Amino acid sequence: MTGQLAGKTAIVTGGASGIGLAITRLYLAEGAEVLAVDLQPFDAADLQASDKLARLLCDITTPDAADSIVAAVLSRFGKVDILVNNAGICLPGTVEDQTPESWLRTMEVNVTAPFMITRAVLPHMKLRGTGRIINLGSIMSDFGGPSLCAYGTSKHAVAGLTKSLSADLGKFGITANYLQPGAIMTPLAAPSMSDPAFRSYWEEKAPVGRIGEAHEVAAAALFLATDAASYVSGAGIKVCGGAISRF
């Protein structure tokens, strides 16, 4: 590794598994200090103890979550340079059978919590005149998928939120971008991927002919966090093996 994030401090939500775990590992390997936040317990085998790593068990949708996250990163590392709003859920349903409860929960986790956490970190980024906000969208930030009414809507909202952040925050030296993964093999996706028809559908959608891996999304999250991406803002970076070209 090349130490591309040496001297930087990051918050990564959903950092205990899947894409969030891959981002946390890569950021640590590149020299960053990381506060990994998750509702689920952390596996010591996945994230070994380090003076550059802090863990916080937290439901990001609770009223005091955003303030607690910022307090934790400042207490441990004294600053925050990078925010990765990665935590998310997918509760399938069409417009007709998506329950109000599943709709609201999806919006809470995928849209409202990133909004609130971003609001909480901004004063500290603005004070230092620098910051990177990286939100997890989806290739469904660009189109609608069957039986994914709430999820697809939430990911369109992530795109809109990120573009608004970019427009408002550039003058403070803060960039905002969103990642657009396609079908990625993660613990959350594993049950669906065990269905041969489902897996084949997504493999055929991607011109590269396979399902993506979490570390491939993490690589894009690394780029957006580095100085090399200082003029990239308001953008959606697709990590989908070209699947977007077939919708």
Phi and psi in degrees as GROMACS dihedral restraints (atoms count N, CA, C in turn):
[ dihedral_restraints ]
;  ai    aj    ak    al  type     phi  dphi    fc
    3     4     5     6     1  -112.7    20    10
    4     5     6     7     1     4.3    20    10
    6     7     8     9     1    66.5    20    10
    7     8     9    10     1    35.9    20    10
    9    10    11    12     1   -65.4    20    10
   10    11    12    13     1   -20.6    20    10
   12    13    14    15     1  -114.6    20    10
   13    14    15    16     1    20.4    20    10
   15    16    17    18     1   -57.7    20    10
   16    17    18    19     1   131.9    20    10
   18    19    20    21     1    84.5    20    10
   19    20    21    22     1    -0.2    20    10
   21    22    23    24     1  -101.0    20    10
   22    23    24    25     1   152.3    20    10
   24    25    26    27     1  -123.4    20    10
   25    26    27    28     1   132.6    20    10
   27    28    29    30     1  -126.2    20    10
   28    29    30    31     1   148.7    20    10
   30    31    32    33     1  -107.5    20    10
   31    32    33    34     1   131.0    20    10
   33    34    35    36     1  -127.4    20    10
   34    35    36    37     1   112.6    20    10
   36    37    38    39     1   -84.3    20    10
   37    38    39    40     1   153.2    20    10
   39    40    41    42     1    65.2    20    10
   40    41    42    43     1    34.2    20    10
   42    43    44    45     1   -82.3    20    10
   43    44    45    46     1     0.5    20    10
   45    46    47    48     1   -89.8    20    10
   46    47    48    49     1   -13.6    20    10
   48    49    50    51     1  -157.6    20    10
   49    50    51    52     1   168.6    20    10
   51    52    53    54     1    57.8    20    10
   52    53    54    55     1  -136.5    20    10
   54    55    56    57     1   -62.8    20    10
   55    56    57    58     1   -40.6    20    10
   57    58    59    60     1   -61.9    20    10
   58    59    60    61     1   -40.4    20    10
   60    61    62    63     1   -64.8    20    10
   61    62    63    64     1   -42.7    20    10
   63    64    65    66     1   -62.4    20    10
   64    65    66    67     1   -40.8    20    10
   66    67    68    69     1   -65.5    20    10
   67    68    69    70     1   -44.8    20    10
   69    70    71    72     1   -58.3    20    10
   70    71    72    73     1   -47.6    20    10
   72    73    74    75     1   -59.9    20    10
   73    74    75    76     1   -45.3    20    10
   75    76    77    78     1   -68.6    20    10
   76    77    78    79     1   -41.5    20    10
   78    79    80    81     1   -61.3    20    10
   79    80    81    82     1   -43.5    20    10
   81    82    83    84     1   -61.5    20    10
   82    83    84    85     1   -44.1    20    10
   84    85    86    87     1   -63.1    20    10
   85    86    87    88     1   -28.0    20    10
   87    88    89    90     1   -93.4    20    10
   88    89    90    91     1    12.9    20    10
   90    91    92    93     1    97.2    20    10
   91    92    93    94     1     1.6    20    10
   93    94    95    96     1   -79.3    20    10
   94    95    96    97     1   155.7    20    10
   96    97    98    99     1   -89.5    20    10
   97    98    99   100     1   138.4    20    10
   99   100   101   102     1  -134.1    20    10
  100   101   102   103     1   129.8    20    10
  102   103   104   105     1   -97.6    20    10
  103   104   105   106     1   111.2    20    10
  105   106   107   108     1   -96.0    20    10
  106   107   108   109     1   123.2    20    10
  108   109   110   111     1  -113.1    20    10
  109   110   111   112     1   134.6    20    10
  111   112   113   114     1  -159.0    20    10
  112   113   114   115     1   153.0    20    10
  114   115   116   117     1   -76.8    20    10
  115   116   117   118     1   -28.1    20    10
  117   118   119   120     1   -93.3    20    10
  118   119   120   121     1   150.4    20    10
  120   121   122   123     1   -61.9    20    10
  121   122   123   124     1   150.5    20    10
  123   124   125   126     1   -87.7    20    10
  124   125   126   127     1   141.3    20    10
  126   127   128   129     1   -91.9    20    10
  127   128   129   130     1   120.8    20    10
  129   130   131   132     1   -59.1    20    10
  130   131   132   133     1   -27.0    20    10
  132   133   134   135     1   -71.9    20    10
  133   134   135   136     1   -24.8    20    10
  135   136   137   138     1   -85.2    20    10
  136   137   138   139     1   -41.2    20    10
  138   139   140   141     1  -130.1    20    10
  139   140   141   142     1    96.8    20    10
  141   142   143   144     1   -76.1    20    10
  142   143   144   145     1   154.1    20    10
  144   145   146   147     1   -58.1    20    10
  145   146   147   148     1   139.5    20    10
  147   148   149   150     1  -156.0    20    10
  148   149   150   151     1   149.3    20    10
  150   151   152   153     1   -71.3    20    10
  151   152   153   154     1    -9.4    20    10
  153   154   155   156     1   -97.8    20    10
  154   155   156   157     1     0.4    20    10
  156   157   158   159     1  -120.1    20    10
  157   158   159   160     1   131.3    20    10
  159   160   161   162     1  -124.8    20    10
  160   161   162   163     1   144.3    20    10
  162   163   164   165     1  -117.5    20    10
  163   164   165   166     1   142.7    20    10
  165   166   167   168     1  -136.9    20    10
  166   167   168   169     1   118.0    20    10
  168   169   170   171     1   -81.7    20    10
  169   170   171   172     1   120.9    20    10
  171   172   173   174     1  -161.2    20    10
  172   173   174   175     1   136.7    20    10
  174   175   176   177     1   -88.0    20    10
  175   176   177   178     1   109.9    20    10
  177   178   179   180     1   -68.0    20    10
  178   179   180   181     1    -8.0    20    10
  180   181   182   183     1   -93.9    20    10
  181   182   183   184     1    -3.1    20    10
  183   184   185   186     1   -75.3    20    10
  184   185   186   187     1   154.7    20    10
  186   187   188   189     1   -58.4    20    10
  187   188   189   190     1   -32.7    20    10
  189   190   191   192     1  -100.6    20    10
  190   191   192   193     1     8.6    20    10
  192   193   194   195     1   -61.7    20    10
  193   194   195   196     1   -47.4    20    10
  195   196   197   198     1   -60.1    20    10
  196   197   198   199     1   -45.7    20    10
  198   199   200   201     1   -65.3    20    10
  199   200   201   202     1   -37.4    20    10
  201   202   203   204     1   -65.5    20    10
  202   203   204   205     1   -39.5    20    10
  204   205   206   207     1   -65.1    20    10
  205   206   207   208     1   -46.9    20    10
  207   208   209   210     1   -65.6    20    10
  208   209   210   211     1   -40.6    20    10
  210   211   212   213     1   -61.1    20    10
  211   212   213   214     1   -39.0    20    10
  213   214   215   216     1   -66.8    20    10
  214   215   216   217     1   -43.7    20    10
  216   217   218   219     1   -70.1    20    10
  217   218   219   220     1   -36.7    20    10
  219   220   221   222     1   -70.6    20    10
  220   221   222   223     1   -37.4    20    10
  222   223   224   225     1   -64.7    20    10
  223   224   225   226     1   -39.7    20    10
  225   226   227   228     1   -84.4    20    10
  226   227   228   229     1   -42.8    20    10
  228   229   230   231     1  -119.6    20    10
  229   230   231   232     1   -13.2    20    10
  231   232   233   234     1    84.5    20    10
  232   233   234   235     1    -5.2    20    10
  234   235   236   237     1  -165.2    20    10
  235   236   237   238     1   172.9    20    10
  237   238   239   240     1  -145.2    20    10
  238   239   240   241     1   126.4    20    10
  240   241   242   243     1  -107.6    20    10
  241   242   243   244     1   -29.0    20    10
  243   244   245   246     1  -135.0    20    10
  244   245   246   247     1   132.6    20    10
  246   247   248   249     1  -121.4    20    10
  247   248   249   250     1   122.1    20    10
  249   250   251   252     1  -112.1    20    10
  250   251   252   253     1   105.0    20    10
  252   253   254   255     1   -85.6    20    10
  253   254   255   256     1    86.2    20    10
  255   256   257   258     1  -100.6    20    10
  256   257   258   259     1   -31.9    20    10
  258   259   260   261     1   -57.1    20    10
  259   260   261   262     1   138.0    20    10
  261   262   263   264     1  -164.5    20    10
  262   263   264   265     1   166.4    20    10
  264   265   266   267     1  -136.5    20    10
  265   266   267   268     1   159.8    20    10
  267   268   269   270     1  -134.3    20    10
  268   269   270   271     1   111.4    20    10
  270   271   272   273     1  -113.9    20    10
  271   272   273   274     1   101.1    20    10
  273   274   275   276     1   -62.0    20    10
  274   275   276   277     1   154.4    20    10
  276   277   278   279     1   165.0    20    10
  277   278   279   280     1   144.7    20    10
  279   280   281   282     1   -80.8    20    10
  280   281   282   283     1   175.8    20    10
  282   283   284   285     1   -56.2    20    10
  283   284   285   286     1   -37.0    20    10
  285   286   287   288     1   -79.0    20    10
  286   287   288   289     1   -35.1    20    10
  288   289   290   291     1  -109.0    20    10
  289   290   291   292     1     2.6    20    10
  291   292   293   294     1   -70.9    20    10
  292   293   294   295     1   119.0    20    10
  294   295   296   297     1   -74.7    20    10
  295   296   297   298     1   153.1    20    10
  297   298   299   300     1   -55.7    20    10
  298   299   300   301     1   -36.1    20    10
  300   301   302   303     1   -65.5    20    10
  301   302   303   304     1   -43.8    20    10
  303   304   305   306     1   -70.3    20    10
  304   305   306   307     1   -33.8    20    10
  306   307   308   309     1   -61.3    20    10
  307   308   309   310     1   -51.1    20    10
  309   310   311   312     1   -65.2    20    10
  310   311   312   313     1   -39.0    20    10
  312   313   314   315     1   -64.1    20    10
  313   314   315   316     1   -41.4    20    10
  315   316   317   318     1   -61.6    20    10
  316   317   318   319     1   -44.8    20    10
  318   319   320   321     1   -67.2    20    10
  319   320   321   322     1   -36.8    20    10
  321   322   323   324     1   -58.2    20    10
  322   323   324   325     1   -50.3    20    10
  324   325   326   327     1   -76.5    20    10
  325   326   327   328     1   -46.8    20    10
  327   328   329   330     1   -85.0    20    10
  328   329   330   331     1   -22.3    20    10
  330   331   332   333     1  -124.4    20    10
  331   332   333   334     1   -56.1    20    10
  333   334   335   336     1   -66.2    20    10
  334   335   336   337     1   -43.5    20    10
  336   337   338   339     1   -62.3    20    10
  337   338   339   340     1   -46.5    20    10
  339   340   341   342     1   -58.2    20    10
  340   341   342   343     1   -39.4    20    10
  342   343   344   345     1   -58.9    20    10
  343   344   345   346     1   -47.4    20    10
  345   346   347   348     1   -68.7    20    10
  346   347   348   349     1   -41.9    20    10
  348   349   350   351     1   -66.6    20    10
  349   350   351   352     1   -40.2    20    10
  351   352   353   354     1   -60.8    20    10
  352   353   354   355     1   -45.8    20    10
  354   355   356   357     1   -55.7    20    10
  355   356   357   358     1   -39.6    20    10
  357   358   359   360     1   -71.7    20    10
  358   359   360   361     1   -31.8    20    10
  360   361   362   363     1   -85.5    20    10
  361   362   363   364     1   -21.6    20    10
  363   364   365   366     1   -58.7    20    10
  364   365   366   367     1   -43.2    20    10
  366   367   368   369     1   -56.5    20    10
  367   368   369   370     1   -34.2    20    10
  369   370   371   372     1   -77.4    20    10
  370   371   372   373     1   -36.2    20    10
  372   373   374   375     1   -68.7    20    10
  373   374   375   376     1   -43.4    20    10
  375   376   377   378     1   -64.4    20    10
  376   377   378   379     1   -37.2    20    10
  378   379   380   381     1   -61.3    20    10
  379   380   381   382     1   -34.6    20    10
  381   382   383   384     1   -94.1    20    10
  382   383   384   385     1    -8.1    20    10
  384   385   386   387     1    72.2    20    10
  385   386   387   388     1    26.7    20    10
  387   388   389   390     1  -160.6    20    10
  388   389   390   391     1   152.4    20    10
  390   391   392   393     1   174.5    20    10
  391   392   393   394     1   153.2    20    10
  393   394   395   396     1  -129.1    20    10
  394   395   396   397     1   121.4    20    10
  396   397   398   399     1  -111.7    20    10
  397   398   399   400     1   124.0    20    10
  399   400   401   402     1  -126.0    20    10
  400   401   402   403     1   114.1    20    10
  402   403   404   405     1  -104.7    20    10
  403   404   405   406     1   149.8    20    10
  405   406   407   408     1   -95.6    20    10
  406   407   408   409     1   105.8    20    10
  408   409   410   411     1   -93.7    20    10
  409   410   411   412     1  -136.2    20    10
  411   412   413   414     1  -170.0    20    10
  412   413   414   415     1   163.4    20    10
  414   415   416   417     1   -62.8    20    10
  415   416   417   418     1   -17.6    20    10
  417   418   419   420     1   -78.7    20    10
  418   419   420   421     1     3.0    20    10
  420   421   422   423     1   -71.4    20    10
  421   422   423   424     1   -11.3    20    10
  423   424   425   426     1  -112.6    20    10
  424   425   426   427     1   -15.4    20    10
  426   427   428   429     1  -152.2    20    10
  427   428   429   430     1   175.3    20    10
  429   430   431   432     1  -104.9    20    10
  430   431   432   433     1   136.7    20    10
  432   433   434   435     1  -109.0    20    10
  433   434   435   436     1   152.6    20    10
  435   436   437   438     1   -65.2    20    10
  436   437   438   439     1   138.0    20    10
  438   439   440   441     1    59.1    20    10
  439   440   441   442     1    30.1    20    10
  441   442   443   444     1  -133.7    20    10
  442   443   444   445     1    46.6    20    10
  444   445   446   447     1   -58.0    20    10
  445   446   447   448     1   -56.3    20    10
  447   448   449   450     1   -68.2    20    10
  448   449   450   451     1   -44.6    20    10
  450   451   452   453     1   -61.6    20    10
  451   452   453   454     1   -49.5    20    10
  453   454   455   456     1   -61.8    20    10
  454   455   456   457     1   -41.3    20    10
  456   457   458   459     1   -62.5    20    10
  457   458   459   460     1   -42.4    20    10
  459   460   461   462     1   -64.2    20    10
  460   461   462   463     1   -37.3    20    10
  462   463   464   465     1   -75.6    20    10
  463   464   465   466     1   -29.5    20    10
  465   466   467   468     1   -63.1    20    10
  466   467   468   469     1   -39.4    20    10
  468   469   470   471     1   -64.8    20    10
  469   470   471   472     1   -37.3    20    10
  471   472   473   474     1   -60.2    20    10
  472   473   474   475     1   -42.5    20    10
  474   475   476   477     1   -61.4    20    10
  475   476   477   478     1   -45.3    20    10
  477   478   479   480     1   -64.7    20    10
  478   479   480   481     1   -42.5    20    10
  480   481   482   483     1   -59.8    20    10
  481   482   483   484     1   -45.4    20    10
  483   484   485   486     1   -64.0    20    10
  484   485   486   487     1   -42.1    20    10
  486   487   488   489     1   -64.9    20    10
  487   488   489   490     1   -37.5    20    10
  489   490   491   492     1   -66.0    20    10
  490   491   492   493     1   -41.3    20    10
  492   493   494   495     1   -60.6    20    10
  493   494   495   496     1   -44.5    20    10
  495   496   497   498     1   -58.4    20    10
  496   497   498   499     1   -44.4    20    10
  498   499   500   501     1   -65.0    20    10
  499   500   501   502     1   -36.1    20    10
  501   502   503   504     1   -85.8    20    10
  502   503   504   505     1   -26.7    20    10
  504   505   506   507     1  -108.1    20    10
  505   506   507   508     1    -8.9    20    10
  507   508   509   510     1   -56.8    20    10
  508   509   510   511     1   -36.5    20    10
  510   511   512   513     1   -67.8    20    10
  511   512   513   514     1   -12.4    20    10
  513   514   515   516     1  -100.5    20    10
  514   515   516   517     1     6.8    20    10
  516   517   518   519     1    79.7    20    10
  517   518   519   520     1    19.7    20    10
  519   520   521   522     1  -112.4    20    10
  520   521   522   523     1   128.3    20    10
  522   523   524   525     1  -103.5    20    10
  523   524   525   526     1   156.1    20    10
  525   526   527   528     1  -139.8    20    10
  526   527   528   529     1   127.0    20    10
  528   529   530   531     1  -141.5    20    10
  529   530   531   532     1   165.2    20    10
  531   532   533   534     1  -133.8    20    10
  532   533   534   535     1   143.9    20    10
  534   535   536   537     1   -91.6    20    10
  535   536   537   538     1   146.7    20    10
  537   538   539   540     1  -125.6    20    10
  538   539   540   541     1    77.9    20    10
  540   541   542   543     1   -67.7    20    10
  541   542   543   544     1   151.3    20    10
  543   544   545   546     1   -93.5    20    10
  544   545   546   547     1  -137.6    20    10
  546   547   548   549     1   -78.5    20    10
  547   548   549   550     1   113.1    20    10
  549   550   551   552     1  -120.1    20    10
  550   551   552   553     1   135.3    20    10
  552   553   554   555     1   -76.5    20    10
  553   554   555   556     1   108.7    20    10
  555   556   557   558     1  -137.2    20    10
  556   557   558   559     1   166.0    20    10
  558   559   560   561     1   -56.1    20    10
  559   560   561   562     1   -35.4    20    10
  561   562   563   564     1   -66.4    20    10
  562   563   564   565     1   -36.7    20    10
  564   565   566   567     1   -86.3    20    10
  565   566   567   568     1   -15.7    20    10
  567   568   569   570     1   -54.7    20    10
  568   569   570   571     1   -43.8    20    10
  570   571   572   573     1   -59.9    20    10
  571   572   573   574     1   -41.3    20    10
  573   574   575   576     1   -67.3    20    10
  574   575   576   577     1   -39.5    20    10
  576   577   578   579     1   -68.1    20    10
  577   578   579   580     1   -18.1    20    10
  579   580   581   582     1   -75.0    20    10
  580   581   582   583     1   -12.6    20    10
  582   583   584   585     1   -83.5    20    10
  583   584   585   586     1   113.2    20    10
  585   586   587   588     1   -56.6    20    10
  586   587   588   589     1   -36.9    20    10
  588   589   590   591     1   -67.5    20    10
  589   590   591   592     1   -42.4    20    10
  591   592   593   594     1   -63.3    20    10
  592   593   594   595     1   -47.6    20    10
  594   595   596   597     1   -63.4    20    10
  595   596   597   598     1   -43.4    20    10
  597   598   599   600     1   -62.0    20    10
  598   599   600   601     1   -38.9    20    10
  600   601   602   603     1   -56.4    20    10
  601   602   603   604     1   -48.5    20    10
  603   604   605   606     1   -75.4    20    10
  604   605   606   607     1   -33.2    20    10
  606   607   608   609     1   -63.6    20    10
  607   608   609   610     1   -39.1    20    10
  609   610   611   612     1   -74.1    20    10
  610   611   612   613     1   -28.5    20    10
  612   613   614   615     1   -65.9    20    10
  613   614   615   616     1   -36.0    20    10
  615   616   617   618     1   -86.1    20    10
  616   617   618   619     1   118.9    20    10
  618   619   620   621     1   -55.6    20    10
  619   620   621   622     1   -26.7    20    10
  621   622   623   624     1   -73.6    20    10
  622   623   624   625     1   -12.1    20    10
  624   625   626   627     1    80.9    20    10
  625   626   627   628     1    23.4    20    10
  627   628   629   630     1  -155.1    20    10
  628   629   630   631     1   169.3    20    10
  630   631   632   633     1   -81.0    20    10
  631   632   633   634     1   145.6    20    10
  633   634   635   636     1   -79.1    20    10
  634   635   636   637     1   166.0    20    10
  636   637   638   639     1  -115.8    20    10
  637   638   639   640     1   152.0    20    10
  639   640   641   642     1   -58.9    20    10
  640   641   642   643     1   -36.0    20    10
  642   643   644   645     1   -65.9    20    10
  643   644   645   646     1   -22.9    20    10
  645   646   647   648     1   -74.0    20    10
  646   647   648   649     1   -33.3    20    10
  648   649   650   651     1   -71.6    20    10
  649   650   651   652     1   -39.4    20    10
  651   652   653   654     1   -60.0    20    10
  652   653   654   655     1   -36.1    20    10
  654   655   656   657     1   -62.0    20    10
  655   656   657   658     1   -38.2    20    10
  657   658   659   660     1   -69.3    20    10
  658   659   660   661     1   -37.1    20    10
  660   661   662   663     1   -65.9    20    10
  661   662   663   664     1   -32.5    20    10
  663   664   665   666     1   -65.1    20    10
  664   665   666   667     1   -48.8    20    10
  666   667   668   669     1   -55.2    20    10
  667   668   669   670     1   -47.5    20    10
  669   670   671   672     1   -65.7    20    10
  670   671   672   673     1   -22.1    20    10
  672   673   674   675     1   -86.4    20    10
  673   674   675   676     1   -13.0    20    10
  675   676   677   678     1   -91.6    20    10
  676   677   678   679     1   169.5    20    10
  678   679   680   681     1   -65.7    20    10
  679   680   681   682     1   -22.6    20    10
  681   682   683   684     1   -62.5    20    10
  682   683   684   685     1   -22.5    20    10
  684   685   686   687     1  -101.8    20    10
  685   686   687   688     1    23.4    20    10
  687   688   689   690     1   -64.4    20    10
  688   689   690   691     1   -20.7    20    10
  690   691   692   693     1  -109.2    20    10
  691   692   693   694     1    15.4    20    10
  693   694   695   696     1  -104.5    20    10
  694   695   696   697     1   116.6    20    10
  696   697   698   699     1  -154.4    20    10
  697   698   699   700     1   144.8    20    10
  699   700   701   702     1    75.6    20    10
  700   701   702   703     1    16.2    20    10
  702   703   704   705     1  -105.6    20    10
  703   704   705   706     1   149.5    20    10
  705   706   707   708     1  -104.5    20    10
  706   707   708   709     1   121.6    20    10
  708   709   710   711     1  -102.0    20    10
  709   710   711   712     1   113.9    20    10
  711   712   713   714     1   -84.0    20    10
  712   713   714   715     1   126.5    20    10
  714   715   716   717     1  -124.2    20    10
  715   716   717   718     1    76.5    20    10
  717   718   719   720     1  -139.7    20    10
  718   719   720   721     1    12.6    20    10
  720   721   722   723     1    63.7    20    10
  721   722   723   724     1    20.9    20    10
  723   724   725   726     1    85.7    20    10
  724   725   726   727     1     6.0    20    10
  726   727   728   729     1   -58.8    20    10
  727   728   729   730     1   -31.0    20    10
  729   730   731   732     1   -59.2    20    10
  730   731   732   733     1   -26.3    20    10
  732   733   734   735     1   -73.4    20    10
  733   734   735   736     1   -11.0    20    10
  735   736   737   738     1  -111.5    20    10
  736   737   738   739     1    17.5    20    10
